[in-house]
Amino acid sequence: MPIEVGIWKLGNTIDRMQFSPMPSEGQLEDIIADDISILDPALLLVGRQVPTAYGKFIDLLAMDGDGKLVVIELKRDRTPREVVAQLLDYASWIRQLGDEDIASIFDAYQRKYSPENTGVSLDEAFCQRFGVTDMPETLNEGHELVIVASELDDSTERIVNYLSDEYGAAINAVFFRFFRDGENKYLSRVWLIDPGEAEVKMVERRGDEPWNGEYYVSFGEGERRRWADAMKHGYIAAGGGLWYSNTLHQLEPGDRIWANVPGRGYVGVGRVLAKAKPITEFILPDASGQERPIKEVVADTPLTEKPEDELEYYVRVDWIKTVPLDQAIKEKGFFGNQNSVAKPKARKWVHTIERLKKRFEIPN
């Protein structure tokens, strides 16, 4: 059944807001290009109308925090078969791109669509976007394909679901609707496959190792989220949007986590003490051992005057072993992921854990 979205305005009466067709899906491309976070807050736009070696043009090309490329293609007036075939053709091309090719694509994008930022390198843009000090050692170790449409039909849904379910293909579709309420305009977004579920399907179908029960944690070091505080007081944190904080809720007391600061390296291993809580409810022991709100224990914590879905969330941790940020452990071949919490099944994760056990001197 095709996806349909409705929005109702609640007041003295319940009124359905009227759907207004977009003038064109080209306008939708402009909107996404202006603010890629509308599609996914964890992406950096690196190219637009990117010419391929086969004489075609990729609508939008993005990169995630792991250095994977994301091909974003507007459905426009093409048939489902045409748009999926086009995406697969693009995938066969981008999988061959090296780091220098991607940097060249980004430079061309800056010159044409963002001339005021000409001179900003891909490295600089990446580090600023994801709050890290270094890019991944290797880019384009994987890629994802996304169909963007103002409406989705049965055929497109069937094809995308089949490729994802049967082959673990990293393909998804996102559906936007445009609404008006007087002078106000609204844009809604619905994914065909939940992005987290899509990633699980992909790794399961790749034939990777069974999950070893060890959780990966990405700790995004920032002005108001510092590893030194987390190490001292025993916690991990993530926030700024549901995409970042939702995965923290996977963690249960007793789970073992391995914390990585993107761009720096692994800094700690510990056991979860309690489930995730928002900053407004999170308490820690102070120097005397008395439990107090985190804002009374840690200086310069994130703001609390935000919508609930943008709040910082925390998980109490009993650290088994930690190192300061300047001693973070980083080796070629280590696992990395942009999710705040992940249950990796990649073979690289097994290797990472074994190496970290030795470096942290953790017994099996």
Contacts in CASP RR format, 6 or more apart in sequence:
PFRMAT RR
TARGET T0000
AUTHOR 0000-0000-0000
METHOD contacts of the structure
MODEL  1
MPIEVGIWKLGNTIDRMQFSPMPSEGQLEDIIADDISILDPALLLVGRQV
PTAYGKFIDLLAMDGDGKLVVIELKRDRTPREVVAQLLDYASWIRQLGDE
DIASIFDAYQRKYSPENTGVSLDEAFCQRFGVTDMPETLNEGHELVIVAS
ELDDSTERIVNYLSDEYGAAINAVFFRFFRDGENKYLSRVWLIDPGEAEV
KMVERRGDEPWNGEYYVSFGEGERRRWADAMKHGYIAAGGGLWYSNTLHQ
LEPGDRIWANVPGRGYVGVGRVLAKAKPITEFILPDASGQERPIKEVVAD
TPLTEKPEDELEYYVRVDWIKTVPLDQAIKEKGFFGNQNSVAKPKARKWV
HTIERLKKRFEIPN
1 154 0 8 1.000
2 151 0 8 1.000
2 152 0 8 1.000
2 153 0 8 1.000
2 154 0 8 1.000
2 157 0 8 1.000
3 152 0 8 1.000
3 157 0 8 1.000
3 175 0 8 1.000
3 190 0 8 1.000
3 192 0 8 1.000
5 175 0 8 1.000
5 177 0 8 1.000
5 188 0 8 1.000
5 190 0 8 1.000
6 16 0 8 1.000
6 17 0 8 1.000
6 19 0 8 1.000
6 177 0 8 1.000
6 188 0 8 1.000
7 16 0 8 1.000
7 17 0 8 1.000
7 179 0 8 1.000
7 186 0 8 1.000
7 188 0 8 1.000
8 14 0 8 1.000
8 15 0 8 1.000
8 16 0 8 1.000
8 17 0 8 1.000
9 15 0 8 1.000
9 16 0 8 1.000
9 17 0 8 1.000
9 181 0 8 1.000
17 179 0 8 1.000
17 180 0 8 1.000
17 181 0 8 1.000
17 186 0 8 1.000
18 179 0 8 1.000
18 180 0 8 1.000
18 181 0 8 1.000
19 177 0 8 1.000
19 178 0 8 1.000
19 179 0 8 1.000
20 178 0 8 1.000
20 179 0 8 1.000
20 180 0 8 1.000
20 185 0 8 1.000
21 150 0 8 1.000
21 178 0 8 1.000
22 28 0 8 1.000
22 150 0 8 1.000
22 176 0 8 1.000
22 178 0 8 1.000
25 74 0 8 1.000
25 75 0 8 1.000
25 76 0 8 1.000
25 148 0 8 1.000
25 149 0 8 1.000
25 150 0 8 1.000
26 74 0 8 1.000
26 76 0 8 1.000
28 74 0 8 1.000
28 148 0 8 1.000
28 150 0 8 1.000
28 176 0 8 1.000
29 59 0 8 1.000
29 60 0 8 1.000
29 74 0 8 1.000
29 148 0 8 1.000
31 38 0 8 1.000
31 187 0 8 1.000
32 38 0 8 1.000
32 39 0 8 1.000
32 60 0 8 1.000
32 72 0 8 1.000
32 148 0 8 1.000
33 45 0 8 1.000
33 48 0 8 1.000
33 60 0 8 1.000
33 113 0 8 1.000
36 43 0 8 1.000
36 44 0 8 1.000
36 45 0 8 1.000
36 60 0 8 1.000
36 62 0 8 1.000
37 43 0 8 1.000
38 187 0 8 1.000
38 189 0 8 1.000
39 62 0 8 1.000
39 72 0 8 1.000
39 146 0 8 1.000
39 148 0 8 1.000
39 174 0 8 1.000
39 189 0 8 1.000
40 62 0 8 1.000
40 64 0 8 1.000
40 70 0 8 1.000
40 195 0 8 1.000
40 243 0 8 1.000
41 241 0 8 1.000
41 243 0 8 1.000
41 244 0 8 1.000
42 64 0 8 1.000
42 65 0 8 1.000
42 130 0 8 1.000
42 243 0 8 1.000
42 244 0 8 1.000
42 338 0 8 1.000
43 62 0 8 1.000
43 63 0 8 1.000
43 64 0 8 1.000
43 70 0 8 1.000
44 62 0 8 1.000
44 63 0 8 1.000
44 64 0 8 1.000
44 65 0 8 1.000
44 125 0 8 1.000
44 126 0 8 1.000
44 129 0 8 1.000
44 130 0 8 1.000
45 60 0 8 1.000
45 61 0 8 1.000
45 62 0 8 1.000
45 109 0 8 1.000
46 61 0 8 1.000
46 62 0 8 1.000
46 63 0 8 1.000
46 69 0 8 1.000
46 102 0 8 1.000
46 105 0 8 1.000
46 106 0 8 1.000
46 109 0 8 1.000
46 122 0 8 1.000
47 58 0 8 1.000
47 60 0 8 1.000
47 61 0 8 1.000
47 62 0 8 1.000
47 105 0 8 1.000
47 106 0 8 1.000
47 108 0 8 1.000
47 109 0 8 1.000
47 113 0 8 1.000
48 59 0 8 1.000
48 60 0 8 1.000
48 61 0 8 1.000
48 109 0 8 1.000
48 112 0 8 1.000
48 113 0 8 1.000
49 57 0 8 1.000
49 58 0 8 1.000
49 59 0 8 1.000
50 57 0 8 1.000
50 58 0 8 1.000
50 61 0 8 1.000
50 105 0 8 1.000
50 108 0 8 1.000
50 109 0 8 1.000
51 57 0 8 1.000
52 58 0 8 1.000
52 89 0 8 1.000
52 90 0 8 1.000
52 93 0 8 1.000
53 93 0 8 1.000
54 89 0 8 1.000
54 93 0 8 1.000
56 86 0 8 1.000
56 89 0 8 1.000
56 90 0 8 1.000
58 71 0 8 1.000
58 72 0 8 1.000
58 73 0 8 1.000
58 90 0 8 1.000
58 94 0 8 1.000
59 72 0 8 1.000
59 73 0 8 1.000
59 74 0 8 1.000
59 148 0 8 1.000
60 71 0 8 1.000
60 72 0 8 1.000
60 73 0 8 1.000
61 69 0 8 1.000
61 70 0 8 1.000
61 71 0 8 1.000
61 72 0 8 1.000
61 94 0 8 1.000
61 105 0 8 1.000
62 69 0 8 1.000
62 70 0 8 1.000
62 72 0 8 1.000
63 69 0 8 1.000
63 70 0 8 1.000
63 102 0 8 1.000
63 126 0 8 1.000
63 139 0 8 1.000
64 70 0 8 1.000
64 144 0 8 1.000
64 338 0 8 1.000
65 126 0 8 1.000
65 130 0 8 1.000
65 136 0 8 1.000
65 262 0 8 1.000
65 338 0 8 1.000
66 136 0 8 1.000
66 141 0 8 1.000
66 336 0 8 1.000
66 337 0 8 1.000
66 338 0 8 1.000
67 126 0 8 1.000
67 135 0 8 1.000
67 136 0 8 1.000
67 139 0 8 1.000
67 140 0 8 1.000
67 141 0 8 1.000
68 140 0 8 1.000
68 141 0 8 1.000
68 142 0 8 1.000
68 143 0 8 1.000
68 144 0 8 1.000
69 94 0 8 1.000
69 97 0 8 1.000
69 102 0 8 1.000
69 139 0 8 1.000
69 140 0 8 1.000
69 142 0 8 1.000
69 143 0 8 1.000
69 144 0 8 1.000
70 143 0 8 1.000
70 144 0 8 1.000
70 145 0 8 1.000
70 146 0 8 1.000
71 87 0 8 1.000
71 90 0 8 1.000
71 91 0 8 1.000
71 94 0 8 1.000
71 143 0 8 1.000
71 144 0 8 1.000
71 145 0 8 1.000
71 146 0 8 1.000
72 146 0 8 1.000
72 148 0 8 1.000
73 83 0 8 1.000
73 86 0 8 1.000
73 87 0 8 1.000
73 90 0 8 1.000
73 145 0 8 1.000
73 146 0 8 1.000
73 147 0 8 1.000
73 148 0 8 1.000
74 148 0 8 1.000
74 149 0 8 1.000
75 83 0 8 1.000
75 147 0 8 1.000
75 148 0 8 1.000
75 149 0 8 1.000
75 150 0 8 1.000
75 152 0 8 1.000
75 156 0 8 1.000
76 83 0 8 1.000
78 86 0 8 1.000
79 155 0 8 1.000
80 153 0 8 1.000
80 155 0 8 1.000
80 156 0 8 1.000
80 159 0 8 1.000
81 155 0 8 1.000
81 159 0 8 1.000
83 147 0 8 1.000
83 156 0 8 1.000
84 147 0 8 1.000
84 156 0 8 1.000
84 159 0 8 1.000
84 160 0 8 1.000
84 163 0 8 1.000
84 171 0 8 1.000
87 145 0 8 1.000
87 147 0 8 1.000
87 171 0 8 1.000
88 145 0 8 1.000
90 145 0 8 1.000
91 143 0 8 1.000
91 145 0 8 1.000
94 140 0 8 1.000
94 143 0 8 1.000
95 140 0 8 1.000
95 142 0 8 1.000
95 143 0 8 1.000
97 105 0 8 1.000
97 140 0 8 1.000
98 139 0 8 1.000
98 140 0 8 1.000
99 138 0 8 1.000
99 139 0 8 1.000
99 140 0 8 1.000
102 122 0 8 1.000
102 139 0 8 1.000
102 140 0 8 1.000
103 121 0 8 1.000
103 122 0 8 1.000
106 122 0 8 1.000
106 125 0 8 1.000
107 119 0 8 1.000
107 122 0 8 1.000
110 117 0 8 1.000
110 118 0 8 1.000
110 119 0 8 1.000
110 120 0 8 1.000
111 118 0 8 1.000
117 125 0 8 1.000
122 135 0 8 1.000
123 135 0 8 1.000
126 132 0 8 1.000
126 135 0 8 1.000
127 133 0 8 1.000
127 134 0 8 1.000
127 135 0 8 1.000
130 262 0 8 1.000
130 338 0 8 1.000
131 220 0 8 1.000
131 221 0 8 1.000
131 222 0 8 1.000
131 262 0 8 1.000
132 220 0 8 1.000
132 261 0 8 1.000
132 262 0 8 1.000
132 263 0 8 1.000
132 264 0 8 1.000
133 263 0 8 1.000
133 264 0 8 1.000
134 263 0 8 1.000
134 264 0 8 1.000
135 263 0 8 1.000
136 263 0 8 1.000
136 336 0 8 1.000
137 332 0 8 1.000
137 333 0 8 1.000
142 170 0 8 1.000
143 170 0 8 1.000
144 170 0 8 1.000
144 171 0 8 1.000
144 172 0 8 1.000
145 169 0 8 1.000
145 170 0 8 1.000
145 171 0 8 1.000
145 172 0 8 1.000
146 171 0 8 1.000
146 172 0 8 1.000
146 173 0 8 1.000
146 174 0 8 1.000
147 156 0 8 1.000
147 160 0 8 1.000
147 171 0 8 1.000
147 172 0 8 1.000
147 173 0 8 1.000
147 174 0 8 1.000
148 173 0 8 1.000
148 174 0 8 1.000
148 176 0 8 1.000
149 156 0 8 1.000
149 173 0 8 1.000
149 174 0 8 1.000
149 175 0 8 1.000
149 176 0 8 1.000
150 175 0 8 1.000
150 176 0 8 1.000
150 177 0 8 1.000
150 178 0 8 1.000
151 175 0 8 1.000
152 173 0 8 1.000
152 175 0 8 1.000
152 192 0 8 1.000
156 173 0 8 1.000
157 173 0 8 1.000
157 192 0 8 1.000
160 171 0 8 1.000
160 172 0 8 1.000
160 173 0 8 1.000
160 192 0 8 1.000
160 193 0 8 1.000
161 192 0 8 1.000
161 193 0 8 1.000
163 169 0 8 1.000
163 171 0 8 1.000
164 171 0 8 1.000
164 172 0 8 1.000
164 193 0 8 1.000
164 198 0 8 1.000
164 201 0 8 1.000
164 202 0 8 1.000
165 201 0 8 1.000
166 205 0 8 1.000
167 205 0 8 1.000
168 201 0 8 1.000
168 202 0 8 1.000
168 204 0 8 1.000
168 205 0 8 1.000
168 206 0 8 1.000
169 202 0 8 1.000
170 198 0 8 1.000
170 199 0 8 1.000
170 202 0 8 1.000
172 191 0 8 1.000
172 192 0 8 1.000
172 193 0 8 1.000
172 195 0 8 1.000
172 198 0 8 1.000
173 191 0 8 1.000
173 192 0 8 1.000
173 193 0 8 1.000
174 189 0 8 1.000
174 190 0 8 1.000
174 191 0 8 1.000
174 192 0 8 1.000
175 189 0 8 1.000
175 190 0 8 1.000
175 191 0 8 1.000
175 192 0 8 1.000
176 187 0 8 1.000
176 188 0 8 1.000
176 189 0 8 1.000
177 187 0 8 1.000
177 188 0 8 1.000
177 190 0 8 1.000
178 185 0 8 1.000
178 186 0 8 1.000
178 187 0 8 1.000
179 185 0 8 1.000
179 186 0 8 1.000
179 187 0 8 1.000
179 188 0 8 1.000
180 186 0 8 1.000
193 201 0 8 1.000
203 344 0 8 1.000
203 345 0 8 1.000
203 346 0 8 1.000
204 345 0 8 1.000
208 345 0 8 1.000
208 346 0 8 1.000
208 347 0 8 1.000
209 345 0 8 1.000
209 346 0 8 1.000
209 347 0 8 1.000
209 349 0 8 1.000
209 350 0 8 1.000
210 345 0 8 1.000
211 343 0 8 1.000
211 344 0 8 1.000
211 345 0 8 1.000
212 349 0 8 1.000
212 350 0 8 1.000
212 353 0 8 1.000
213 255 0 8 1.000
213 256 0 8 1.000
213 343 0 8 1.000
214 256 0 8 1.000
214 257 0 8 1.000
214 258 0 8 1.000
214 349 0 8 1.000
214 353 0 8 1.000
215 250 0 8 1.000
215 251 0 8 1.000
215 255 0 8 1.000
215 256 0 8 1.000
215 257 0 8 1.000
215 258 0 8 1.000
215 341 0 8 1.000
215 342 0 8 1.000
215 343 0 8 1.000
216 257 0 8 1.000
216 258 0 8 1.000
216 260 0 8 1.000
216 335 0 8 1.000
216 336 0 8 1.000
216 337 0 8 1.000
216 339 0 8 1.000
216 341 0 8 1.000
216 342 0 8 1.000
216 343 0 8 1.000
216 344 0 8 1.000
216 349 0 8 1.000
217 236 0 8 1.000
217 257 0 8 1.000
217 258 0 8 1.000
217 259 0 8 1.000
217 260 0 8 1.000
217 340 0 8 1.000
217 341 0 8 1.000
218 238 0 8 1.000
218 260 0 8 1.000
218 261 0 8 1.000
218 262 0 8 1.000
218 336 0 8 1.000
218 337 0 8 1.000
218 338 0 8 1.000
218 339 0 8 1.000
218 340 0 8 1.000
218 341 0 8 1.000
218 342 0 8 1.000
219 225 0 8 1.000
219 227 0 8 1.000
219 230 0 8 1.000
219 236 0 8 1.000
219 237 0 8 1.000
219 238 0 8 1.000
219 259 0 8 1.000
219 260 0 8 1.000
219 261 0 8 1.000
219 267 0 8 1.000
220 238 0 8 1.000
220 261 0 8 1.000
220 262 0 8 1.000
221 227 0 8 1.000
221 261 0 8 1.000
221 264 0 8 1.000
221 325 0 8 1.000
223 300 0 8 1.000
224 300 0 8 1.000
224 301 0 8 1.000
224 302 0 8 1.000
224 303 0 8 1.000
224 312 0 8 1.000
225 237 0 8 1.000
225 302 0 8 1.000
225 312 0 8 1.000
227 261 0 8 1.000
227 267 0 8 1.000
227 324 0 8 1.000
227 325 0 8 1.000
228 324 0 8 1.000
228 325 0 8 1.000
229 298 0 8 1.000
230 236 0 8 1.000
230 237 0 8 1.000
230 259 0 8 1.000
230 317 0 8 1.000
231 267 0 8 1.000
231 268 0 8 1.000
231 319 0 8 1.000
231 322 0 8 1.000
231 324 0 8 1.000
233 284 0 8 1.000
233 294 0 8 1.000
233 297 0 8 1.000
233 298 0 8 1.000
234 284 0 8 1.000
234 316 0 8 1.000
234 317 0 8 1.000
234 318 0 8 1.000
234 319 0 8 1.000
235 282 0 8 1.000
235 284 0 8 1.000
235 314 0 8 1.000
235 315 0 8 1.000
235 316 0 8 1.000
235 317 0 8 1.000
236 248 0 8 1.000
236 257 0 8 1.000
236 259 0 8 1.000
236 314 0 8 1.000
236 315 0 8 1.000
236 317 0 8 1.000
237 312 0 8 1.000
237 313 0 8 1.000
237 314 0 8 1.000
237 315 0 8 1.000
238 244 0 8 1.000
238 245 0 8 1.000
238 247 0 8 1.000
238 248 0 8 1.000
238 312 0 8 1.000
238 313 0 8 1.000
238 340 0 8 1.000
238 341 0 8 1.000
239 245 0 8 1.000
239 302 0 8 1.000
239 310 0 8 1.000
239 311 0 8 1.000
239 312 0 8 1.000
239 313 0 8 1.000
239 340 0 8 1.000
240 306 0 8 1.000
240 310 0 8 1.000
240 311 0 8 1.000
240 312 0 8 1.000
241 309 0 8 1.000
241 310 0 8 1.000
242 309 0 8 1.000
244 340 0 8 1.000
245 276 0 8 1.000
245 309 0 8 1.000
245 311 0 8 1.000
245 312 0 8 1.000
245 313 0 8 1.000
245 340 0 8 1.000
247 339 0 8 1.000
247 340 0 8 1.000
247 341 0 8 1.000
247 342 0 8 1.000
248 276 0 8 1.000
248 313 0 8 1.000
248 315 0 8 1.000
248 340 0 8 1.000
248 341 0 8 1.000
249 275 0 8 1.000
249 276 0 8 1.000
250 341 0 8 1.000
250 343 0 8 1.000
251 257 0 8 1.000
251 272 0 8 1.000
251 275 0 8 1.000
251 276 0 8 1.000
251 315 0 8 1.000
251 341 0 8 1.000
252 272 0 8 1.000
252 275 0 8 1.000
253 272 0 8 1.000
253 273 0 8 1.000
253 274 0 8 1.000
253 275 0 8 1.000
254 271 0 8 1.000
254 272 0 8 1.000
254 273 0 8 1.000
255 271 0 8 1.000
255 272 0 8 1.000
256 269 0 8 1.000
256 270 0 8 1.000
256 271 0 8 1.000
256 272 0 8 1.000
256 320 0 8 1.000
257 269 0 8 1.000
257 270 0 8 1.000
257 271 0 8 1.000
257 272 0 8 1.000
257 317 0 8 1.000
257 341 0 8 1.000
258 266 0 8 1.000
258 268 0 8 1.000
258 269 0 8 1.000
258 270 0 8 1.000
258 352 0 8 1.000
258 353 0 8 1.000
258 356 0 8 1.000
259 266 0 8 1.000
259 267 0 8 1.000
259 268 0 8 1.000
259 269 0 8 1.000
259 270 0 8 1.000
260 266 0 8 1.000
260 267 0 8 1.000
260 334 0 8 1.000
260 336 0 8 1.000
261 267 0 8 1.000
261 325 0 8 1.000
261 328 0 8 1.000
262 336 0 8 1.000
262 338 0 8 1.000
263 330 0 8 1.000
264 325 0 8 1.000
264 328 0 8 1.000
264 330 0 8 1.000
265 328 0 8 1.000
265 329 0 8 1.000
265 330 0 8 1.000
265 334 0 8 1.000
266 328 0 8 1.000
266 329 0 8 1.000
266 330 0 8 1.000
266 334 0 8 1.000
266 352 0 8 1.000
266 356 0 8 1.000
266 359 0 8 1.000
267 322 0 8 1.000
267 323 0 8 1.000
267 324 0 8 1.000
267 325 0 8 1.000
267 327 0 8 1.000
267 328 0 8 1.000
267 329 0 8 1.000
268 319 0 8 1.000
268 320 0 8 1.000
268 321 0 8 1.000
268 322 0 8 1.000
268 323 0 8 1.000
268 360 0 8 1.000
269 319 0 8 1.000
269 320 0 8 1.000
269 321 0 8 1.000
269 322 0 8 1.000
269 356 0 8 1.000
269 360 0 8 1.000
269 362 0 8 1.000
270 317 0 8 1.000
270 318 0 8 1.000
270 319 0 8 1.000
270 320 0 8 1.000
270 321 0 8 1.000
271 317 0 8 1.000
271 318 0 8 1.000
271 320 0 8 1.000
272 315 0 8 1.000
272 316 0 8 1.000
272 317 0 8 1.000
273 315 0 8 1.000
273 316 0 8 1.000
273 317 0 8 1.000
273 318 0 8 1.000
274 315 0 8 1.000
274 316 0 8 1.000
275 315 0 8 1.000
276 313 0 8 1.000
276 314 0 8 1.000
276 315 0 8 1.000
277 313 0 8 1.000
277 314 0 8 1.000
277 315 0 8 1.000
278 308 0 8 1.000
278 311 0 8 1.000
278 312 0 8 1.000
278 313 0 8 1.000
278 314 0 8 1.000
279 294 0 8 1.000
279 295 0 8 1.000
279 301 0 8 1.000
279 302 0 8 1.000
279 304 0 8 1.000
279 311 0 8 1.000
279 312 0 8 1.000
279 313 0 8 1.000
279 314 0 8 1.000
280 304 0 8 1.000
280 311 0 8 1.000
282 293 0 8 1.000
282 294 0 8 1.000
282 313 0 8 1.000
282 314 0 8 1.000
283 291 0 8 1.000
283 292 0 8 1.000
283 293 0 8 1.000
283 294 0 8 1.000
284 291 0 8 1.000
284 292 0 8 1.000
284 294 0 8 1.000
284 297 0 8 1.000
284 298 0 8 1.000
284 316 0 8 1.000
285 291 0 8 1.000
285 292 0 8 1.000
285 297 0 8 1.000
286 292 0 8 1.000
286 296 0 8 1.000
286 297 0 8 1.000
294 301 0 8 1.000
294 314 0 8 1.000
295 301 0 8 1.000
295 304 0 8 1.000
301 312 0 8 1.000
302 311 0 8 1.000
302 312 0 8 1.000
304 311 0 8 1.000
320 360 0 8 1.000
320 362 0 8 1.000
321 360 0 8 1.000
321 361 0 8 1.000
321 362 0 8 1.000
323 329 0 8 1.000
329 356 0 8 1.000
329 359 0 8 1.000
329 360 0 8 1.000
331 355 0 8 1.000
333 348 0 8 1.000
333 351 0 8 1.000
333 352 0 8 1.000
334 348 0 8 1.000
334 351 0 8 1.000
334 352 0 8 1.000
334 355 0 8 1.000
335 344 0 8 1.000
335 346 0 8 1.000
335 348 0 8 1.000
335 349 0 8 1.000
335 351 0 8 1.000
335 352 0 8 1.000
336 352 0 8 1.000
337 344 0 8 1.000
356 362 0 8 1.000
357 363 0 8 1.000
357 364 0 8 1.000
END
